[in-house]
């Protein structure tokens, strides 16, 4: 009986263990993106994205703004001053074959100055070069944030 239970538990644990290794690979381009943002390195930022990738967010008037990954990388590379730091928290990673989704809360800081928080939603595809971001959508808010870096009592 104990042997059957142990075997069942091992079988159930195997897919999770396999996914953990792949989940780490899915997170590699996301880490590279944030490393590039902190360093204002457009080449590093662009290396995280697949060809044709885009970023989607709300603009100041509430409309959707679409930006090619190349445009974003250029903006990062030409930025001056403090690093752009975007720590993410509790990423939820879903993988099915060569497609993955990562959903995570984040803070955005310029240097040590907090700017806003929100959700990052990454779509990724596994390419010949490894996992690449195909789309990144985010929400942005400056009040009601409960993320670790957000000012308390805002």
MDAnalysis code that builds the backbone (N, CA, C; Angstrom):
import MDAnalysis as mda
import numpy as np

u = mda.Universe.empty(462, n_residues=154, atom_resindex=np.repeat(np.arange(154), 3), trajectory=True)
u.add_TopologyAttr("name", ["N", "CA", "C"] * 154)
u.add_TopologyAttr("resid", np.arange(1, 155))
u.add_TopologyAttr("resname", ["UNK", "UNK", "UNK", "UNK", "UNK", "UNK", "UNK", "UNK", "UNK", "UNK", "UNK", "UNK", "UNK", "UNK", "UNK", "UNK", "UNK", "UNK", "UNK", "UNK", "UNK", "UNK", "UNK", "UNK", "UNK", "UNK", "UNK", "UNK", "UNK", "UNK", "UNK", "UNK", "UNK", "UNK", "UNK", "UNK", "UNK", "UNK", "UNK", "UNK", "UNK", "UNK", "UNK", "UNK", "UNK", "UNK", "UNK", "UNK", "UNK", "UNK", "UNK", "UNK", "UNK", "UNK", "UNK", "UNK", "UNK", "UNK", "UNK", "UNK", "UNK", "UNK", "UNK", "UNK", "UNK", "UNK", "UNK", "UNK", "UNK", "UNK", "UNK", "UNK", "UNK", "UNK", "UNK", "UNK", "UNK", "UNK", "UNK", "UNK", "UNK", "UNK", "UNK", "UNK", "UNK", "UNK", "UNK", "UNK", "UNK", "UNK", "UNK", "UNK", "UNK", "UNK", "UNK", "UNK", "UNK", "UNK", "UNK", "UNK", "UNK", "UNK", "UNK", "UNK", "UNK", "UNK", "UNK", "UNK", "UNK", "UNK", "UNK", "UNK", "UNK", "UNK", "UNK", "UNK", "UNK", "UNK", "UNK", "UNK", "UNK", "UNK", "UNK", "UNK", "UNK", "UNK", "UNK", "UNK", "UNK", "UNK", "UNK", "UNK", "UNK", "UNK", "UNK", "UNK", "UNK", "UNK", "UNK", "UNK", "UNK", "UNK", "UNK", "UNK", "UNK", "UNK", "UNK", "UNK", "UNK", "UNK", "UNK", "UNK", "UNK", "UNK"])
u.atoms.positions = np.array([
    [0.822, -1.184, 0.000],
    [0.000, 0.000, 0.000],
    [0.876, 1.262, 0.000],
    [1.889, 1.299, 0.915],
    [2.780, 2.446, 0.956],
    [3.523, 2.598, -0.356],
    [3.926, 1.500, -0.948],
    [4.660, 1.528, -2.202],
    [3.795, 2.098, -3.327],
    [2.531, 1.708, -3.374],
    [1.615, 2.213, -4.400],
    [1.391, 3.703, -4.222],
    [1.251, 4.160, -2.995],
    [1.061, 5.586, -2.715],
    [2.301, 6.383, -3.105],
    [3.466, 5.851, -2.756],
    [4.719, 6.508, -3.106],
    [4.896, 6.590, -4.624],
    [4.574, 5.514, -5.330],
    [4.671, 5.501, -6.793],
    [3.729, 6.539, -7.398],
    [2.501, 6.603, -6.897],
    [1.523, 7.576, -7.393],
    [2.014, 8.995, -7.158],
    [2.543, 9.275, -5.982],
    [3.053, 10.608, -5.684],
    [4.214, 10.972, -6.589],
    [5.094, 10.020, -6.864],
    [6.232, 10.272, -7.755],
    [5.754, 10.560, -9.168],
    [4.761, 9.812, -9.631],
    [4.228, 10.042, -10.970],
    [3.576, 11.411, -11.072],
    [2.859, 11.805, -10.041],
    [2.216, 13.124, -10.042],
    [3.248, 14.236, -9.978],
    [4.353, 14.000, -9.300],
    [5.376, 15.034, -9.146],
    [6.226, 15.206, -10.404],
    [6.352, 14.166, -11.205],
    [7.226, 14.229, -12.374],
    [6.892, 15.351, -13.345],
    [5.625, 15.522, -13.787],
    [5.338, 16.624, -14.709],
    [5.654, 17.983, -14.097],
    [5.393, 18.142, -12.821],
    [5.682, 19.421, -12.170],
    [7.183, 19.692, -12.185],
    [7.976, 18.656, -11.929],
    [9.427, 18.832, -11.931],
    [9.911, 19.182, -13.328],
    [9.348, 18.522, -14.350],
    [9.739, 18.813, -15.726],
    [9.356, 20.237, -16.094],
    [8.175, 20.671, -15.665],
    [7.725, 22.014, -15.993],
    [8.565, 23.063, -15.274],
    [9.044, 22.755, -14.087],
    [9.865, 23.701, -13.357],
    [11.101, 24.074, -14.161],
    [11.756, 23.110, -14.792],
    [12.917, 23.396, -15.626],
    [12.544, 24.243, -16.827],
    [11.431, 23.926, -17.464],
    [10.981, 24.697, -18.620],
    [10.492, 26.073, -18.179],
    [9.874, 26.155, -17.031],
    [9.414, 27.447, -16.517],
    [10.597, 28.391, -16.320],
    [11.712, 27.858, -15.836],
    [12.916, 28.682, -15.663],
    [13.394, 29.200, -17.018],
    [13.310, 28.368, -18.052],
    [13.710, 28.796, -19.391],
    [12.766, 29.868, -19.935],
    [11.480, 29.744, -19.630],
    [10.491, 30.746, -20.050],
    [10.821, 32.097, -19.413],
    [11.292, 32.074, -18.181],
    [11.586, 33.316, -17.466],
    [12.887, 33.984, -17.923],
    [13.745, 33.268, -18.645],
    [15.032, 33.837, -19.067],
    [14.893, 35.107, -19.908],
    [14.055, 35.152, -20.955],
    [13.964, 36.396, -21.719],
    [13.339, 37.534, -20.911],
    [12.495, 37.208, -19.965],
    [11.893, 38.238, -19.119],
    [12.974, 38.856, -18.232],
    [13.821, 38.019, -17.649],
    [14.939, 38.525, -16.840],
    [15.887, 39.357, -17.696],
    [16.134, 38.900, -18.933],
    [17.023, 39.637, -19.840],
    [16.431, 41.014, -20.177],
    [15.128, 41.061, -20.402],
    [14.442, 42.330, -20.660],
    [14.672, 43.301, -19.506],
    [14.452, 42.844, -18.284],
    [14.599, 43.728, -17.125],
    [16.054, 44.096, -16.868],
    [16.979, 43.183, -17.125],
    [18.404, 43.512, -17.012],
    [18.756, 44.622, -18.005],
    [18.249, 44.497, -19.228],
    [18.498, 45.517, -20.245],
    [17.896, 46.860, -19.891],
    [16.710, 46.843, -19.287],
    [16.077, 48.102, -18.877],
    [16.909, 48.795, -17.808],
    [17.384, 48.019, -16.822],
    [18.190, 48.617, -15.757],
    [19.489, 49.202, -16.305],
    [20.048, 48.564, -17.338],
    [21.330, 49.001, -17.903],
    [21.162, 49.989, -19.064],
    [19.917, 50.318, -19.423],
    [19.644, 51.147, -20.614],
    [20.343, 50.551, -21.839],
    [20.254, 49.226, -21.970],
    [20.929, 48.483, -23.036],
    [19.891, 48.005, -24.054],
    [19.770, 48.721, -25.164],
    [18.750, 48.395, -26.165],
    [18.989, 47.031, -26.812],
    [20.239, 46.639, -26.989],
    [20.545, 45.354, -27.604],
    [20.085, 44.207, -26.711],
    [20.334, 44.318, -25.424],
    [19.912, 43.285, -24.479],
    [18.384, 43.219, -24.429],
    [17.727, 44.379, -24.381],
    [16.259, 44.417, -24.377],
    [15.723, 43.721, -25.618],
    [16.217, 44.088, -26.776],
    [15.707, 43.539, -28.028],
    [15.936, 42.035, -28.131],
    [16.995, 41.529, -27.505],
    [17.285, 40.092, -27.562],
    [16.220, 39.252, -26.852],
    [15.413, 39.874, -26.016],
    [14.368, 39.155, -25.293],
    [13.122, 38.929, -26.151],
    [13.002, 39.679, -27.248],
    [11.786, 39.670, -28.058],
    [11.945, 38.887, -29.352],
    [10.849, 38.277, -29.794],
    [10.781, 37.656, -31.110],
    [10.608, 38.751, -32.159],
    [10.964, 38.446, -33.372],
    [10.757, 39.380, -34.472],
    [9.265, 39.685, -34.591],
    [8.935, 40.964, -34.727],
    [7.534, 41.374, -34.855],
    [6.809, 41.540, -33.531],
    [7.492, 41.376, -32.408],
    [6.855, 41.497, -31.092],
    [6.387, 42.924, -30.852],
    [5.402, 43.047, -29.975],
    [4.907, 44.383, -29.639],
    [4.525, 44.471, -28.174],
    [4.449, 45.716, -27.714],
    [4.033, 46.023, -26.355],
    [2.713, 46.770, -26.438],
    [1.820, 46.484, -25.505],
    [0.500, 47.105, -25.487],
    [0.243, 47.655, -24.094],
    [-0.180, 48.917, -24.025],
    [-0.544, 49.504, -22.736],
    [-1.545, 50.619, -22.981],
    [-2.105, 51.124, -21.917],
    [-3.029, 52.265, -22.002],
    [-2.210, 53.538, -22.068],
    [-2.627, 54.456, -22.931],
    [-1.953, 55.752, -22.956],
    [-2.623, 56.673, -21.942],
    [-2.141, 57.901, -21.842],
    [-2.652, 58.819, -20.812],
    [-4.116, 59.174, -21.000],
    [-4.611, 59.090, -22.240],
    [-6.021, 59.420, -22.496],
    [-6.924, 58.201, -22.330],
    [-6.349, 57.038, -21.986],
    [-7.145, 55.840, -21.763],
    [-7.254, 54.938, -22.971],
    [-6.673, 55.337, -24.103],
    [-6.688, 54.495, -25.289],
    [-5.549, 53.493, -25.261],
    [-5.623, 52.525, -26.156],
    [-4.548, 51.542, -26.246],
    [-3.393, 52.090, -27.067],
    [-2.202, 51.818, -26.604],
    [-0.995, 52.234, -27.312],
    [-0.206, 50.981, -27.663],
    [0.123, 50.837, -28.939],
    [0.903, 49.707, -29.427],
    [2.292, 50.205, -29.791],
    [3.284, 49.454, -29.376],
    [4.665, 49.853, -29.619],
    [5.443, 48.629, -30.097],
    [6.161, 48.759, -31.189],
    [7.014, 47.662, -31.653],
    [8.150, 47.475, -30.649],
    [8.597, 46.244, -30.494],
    [9.696, 45.959, -29.564],
    [10.925, 46.798, -29.904],
    [11.162, 47.028, -31.196],
    [12.310, 47.840, -31.613],
    [12.179, 49.280, -31.106],
    [10.968, 49.814, -31.126],
    [10.742, 51.177, -30.623],
    [11.005, 51.242, -29.122],
    [10.522, 50.242, -28.410],
    [10.738, 50.214, -26.971],
    [12.221, 50.087, -26.653],
    [12.906, 49.183, -27.343],
    [14.345, 48.998, -27.113],
    [15.095, 50.300, -27.378],
    [14.706, 51.022, -28.427],
    [15.348, 52.305, -28.735],
    [15.120, 53.300, -27.587],
    [13.887, 53.356, -27.075],
    [13.581, 54.263, -25.962],
    [14.415, 53.924, -24.733],
    [14.554, 52.643, -24.448],
    [15.364, 52.207, -23.301],
    [16.819, 52.607, -23.510],
    [17.335, 52.370, -24.712],
    [18.740, 52.639, -25.007],
    [19.102, 54.110, -25.027],
    [18.138, 54.972, -25.336],
    [18.423, 56.406, -25.397],
    [18.055, 57.129, -24.104],
    [17.452, 56.397, -23.156],
    [17.099, 57.004, -21.873],
    [18.373, 57.344, -21.108],
    [18.312, 58.407, -20.371],
    [19.449, 58.794, -19.537],
    [19.009, 58.815, -18.082],
    [19.967, 58.875, -17.220],
    [19.651, 58.981, -15.801],
    [19.485, 57.634, -15.142],
    [18.603, 57.619, -14.172],
    [18.417, 56.444, -13.332],
    [17.978, 55.220, -14.131],
    [18.369, 54.045, -13.656],
    [17.926, 52.808, -14.308],
    [16.416, 52.643, -14.182],
    [15.839, 51.970, -15.154],
    [14.433, 51.586, -15.089],
    [14.385, 50.210, -14.450],
    [13.827, 50.127, -13.275],
    [13.790, 48.865, -12.539],
    [12.341, 48.404, -12.435],
    [12.091, 47.169, -12.817],
    [10.729, 46.637, -12.797],
    [10.693, 45.257, -12.143],
    [10.784, 45.216, -10.808],
    [10.683, 43.922, -10.143],
    [9.285, 43.339, -10.322],
    [9.235, 42.018, -10.567],
    [7.944, 41.347, -10.672],
    [7.779, 40.408, -9.488],
    [6.511, 40.092, -9.184],
    [6.196, 39.292, -8.007],
    [5.232, 38.167, -8.374],
    [5.467, 37.017, -7.776],
    [4.568, 35.870, -7.885],
    [4.153, 35.556, -9.318],
    [5.120, 35.383, -10.233],
    [4.720, 35.099, -11.618],
    [3.964, 33.776, -11.731],
    [2.880, 33.827, -12.475],
    [2.117, 32.620, -12.793],
    [2.522, 32.226, -14.214],
    [3.018, 31.017, -14.361],
    [3.569, 30.563, -15.639],
    [2.736, 29.397, -16.148],
    [2.209, 29.552, -17.357],
    [1.471, 28.481, -18.020],
    [2.205, 28.137, -19.303],
    [2.440, 26.847, -19.522],
    [3.179, 26.392, -20.698],
    [2.386, 25.281, -21.371],
    [2.253, 25.383, -22.688],
    [1.676, 24.302, -23.476],
    [2.502, 24.177, -24.748],
    [3.350, 23.182, -24.790],
    [4.207, 22.997, -25.953],
    [5.151, 24.172, -26.127],
    [5.017, 24.849, -27.259],
    [5.916, 25.956, -27.589],
    [5.307, 27.330, -27.318],
    [4.261, 27.373, -26.502],
    [3.613, 28.637, -26.151],
    [3.559, 28.748, -24.626],
    [3.823, 29.956, -24.128],
    [3.768, 30.179, -22.680],
    [3.154, 31.545, -22.397],
    [2.564, 31.652, -21.226],
    [2.017, 32.903, -20.721],
    [2.579, 33.113, -19.324],
    [3.018, 34.331, -19.049],
    [3.463, 34.692, -17.699],
    [2.678, 35.914, -17.274],
    [2.065, 35.835, -16.099],
    [1.244, 36.907, -15.533],
    [1.871, 37.249, -14.188],
    [2.243, 38.510, -13.980],
    [2.917, 38.871, -12.729],
    [2.590, 40.307, -12.326],
    [2.510, 40.521, -11.032],
    [2.408, 41.885, -10.505],
    [3.783, 42.528, -10.594],
    [3.829, 43.854, -10.701],
    [5.128, 44.531, -10.769],
    [5.067, 45.908, -10.128],
    [6.242, 46.411, -9.799],
    [6.473, 47.811, -9.453],
    [7.371, 48.382, -10.531],
    [7.271, 49.671, -10.795],
    [8.198, 50.326, -11.715],
    [8.873, 51.462, -10.968],
    [10.210, 51.436, -10.985],
    [10.993, 52.468, -10.301],
    [11.996, 53.077, -11.275],
    [12.226, 54.341, -11.127],
    [13.333, 55.016, -11.809],
    [14.371, 55.243, -10.724],
    [15.429, 54.443, -10.788],
    [16.387, 54.444, -9.680],
    [15.695, 53.862, -8.470],
    [15.613, 54.644, -7.409],
    [14.903, 54.186, -6.210],
    [13.542, 54.848, -6.069],
    [13.185, 55.735, -7.011],
    [11.901, 56.453, -6.942],
    [10.791, 55.611, -7.569],
    [9.802, 55.263, -6.756],
    [8.665, 54.472, -7.225],
    [7.815, 55.314, -8.173],
    [7.372, 54.719, -9.268],
    [6.552, 55.413, -10.257],
    [5.127, 54.865, -10.308],
    [4.988, 53.543, -10.489],
    [3.662, 52.951, -10.597],
    [3.751, 51.431, -10.403],
    [2.592, 50.797, -10.378],
    [2.515, 49.355, -10.261],
    [1.518, 48.843, -11.290],
    [1.373, 47.538, -11.360],
    [0.383, 46.961, -12.265],
    [0.620, 45.484, -12.481],
    [0.097, 45.017, -13.600],
    [0.241, 43.629, -14.023],
    [0.991, 43.611, -15.345],
    [1.975, 42.729, -15.455],
    [2.636, 42.427, -16.726],
    [2.068, 41.107, -17.222],
    [1.631, 41.072, -18.478],
    [1.151, 39.842, -19.104],
    [2.019, 39.569, -20.330],
    [2.846, 38.556, -20.238],
    [3.772, 38.187, -21.306],
    [3.217, 37.008, -22.095],
    [3.296, 37.081, -23.410],
    [3.054, 35.937, -24.293],
    [4.430, 35.574, -24.852],
    [4.770, 34.304, -24.809],
    [6.079, 33.858, -25.294],
    [5.918, 32.672, -26.233],
    [6.878, 32.530, -27.129],
    [6.930, 31.384, -28.027],
    [8.339, 30.805, -27.989],
    [8.412, 29.489, -28.111],
    [9.708, 28.822, -28.151],
    [10.188, 28.837, -29.599],
    [11.339, 29.434, -29.818],
    [11.906, 29.561, -31.155],
    [13.178, 28.724, -31.248],
    [13.806, 28.749, -32.403],
    [15.081, 28.043, -32.570],
    [16.143, 28.595, -31.627],
    [16.012, 29.883, -31.238],
    [16.965, 30.511, -30.313],
    [16.544, 30.379, -28.853],
    [15.426, 29.714, -28.586],
    [14.910, 29.599, -27.225],
    [13.632, 30.409, -27.076],
    [13.194, 30.585, -25.842],
    [11.955, 31.316, -25.582],
    [12.148, 32.796, -25.887],
    [11.138, 33.397, -26.523],
    [11.156, 34.825, -26.862],
    [9.789, 35.416, -26.532],
    [9.787, 36.664, -26.123],
    [8.538, 37.380, -25.854],
    [7.935, 37.804, -27.192],
    [6.671, 37.452, -27.418],
    [5.984, 37.865, -28.647],
    [5.085, 39.065, -28.405],
    [4.608, 39.192, -27.166],
    [3.782, 40.342, -26.804],
    [3.873, 40.572, -25.307],
    [3.842, 41.831, -24.942],
    [3.834, 42.228, -23.537],
    [2.761, 43.284, -23.364],
    [1.766, 42.977, -22.539],
    [0.727, 43.947, -22.204],
    [0.849, 44.253, -20.718],
    [0.574, 45.502, -20.355],
    [0.647, 45.849, -18.934],
    [-0.467, 46.801, -18.550],
    [-0.775, 46.766, -17.263],
    [-1.666, 47.761, -16.674],
    [-0.796, 48.697, -15.861],
    [-1.292, 49.886, -15.596],
    [-0.510, 50.853, -14.817],
    [-1.436, 51.596, -13.879],
    [-1.027, 51.668, -12.623],
    [-1.784, 52.447, -11.658],
    [-0.828, 53.107, -10.674],
    [-1.254, 54.237, -10.161],
    [-0.424, 54.976, -9.206],
    [-1.065, 55.048, -7.826],
    [-2.255, 54.502, -7.691],
    [-2.917, 54.457, -6.388],
    [-3.465, 53.051, -6.170],
    [-3.676, 52.709, -4.916],
    [-4.236, 51.413, -4.583],
    [-3.290, 50.248, -4.773],
    [-2.014, 50.513, -4.904],
    [-1.024, 49.460, -5.134],
    [-0.669, 48.770, -3.821],
    [-0.613, 47.457, -3.868],
    [-0.232, 46.681, -2.684],
    [1.074, 45.930, -2.925],
    [1.792, 46.285, -3.965],
    [3.064, 45.650, -4.287],
    [4.116, 46.053, -3.251],
    [5.172, 45.245, -3.122],
    [6.173, 45.498, -2.070],
    [6.846, 46.861, -2.102],
    [7.098, 47.437, -3.259],
    [7.818, 48.711, -3.342],
    [6.903, 49.923, -3.308],
    [5.594, 49.717, -3.454],
    [4.638, 50.837, -3.518],
    [4.594, 51.582, -2.196],
    [4.456, 52.908, -2.255],
    [4.312, 53.686, -1.014],
    [3.079, 53.210, -0.246],
    [3.215, 53.122, 1.028],
    [2.096, 52.693, 1.870],
    [1.169, 53.878, 2.139],
    [-0.127, 53.599, 2.215],
    [-1.101, 54.643, 2.532],
    [-1.374, 55.600, 1.391],
    [-1.148, 55.177, 0.165],
    [-1.383, 56.068, -0.978],
    [-2.837, 56.147, -1.341],
])
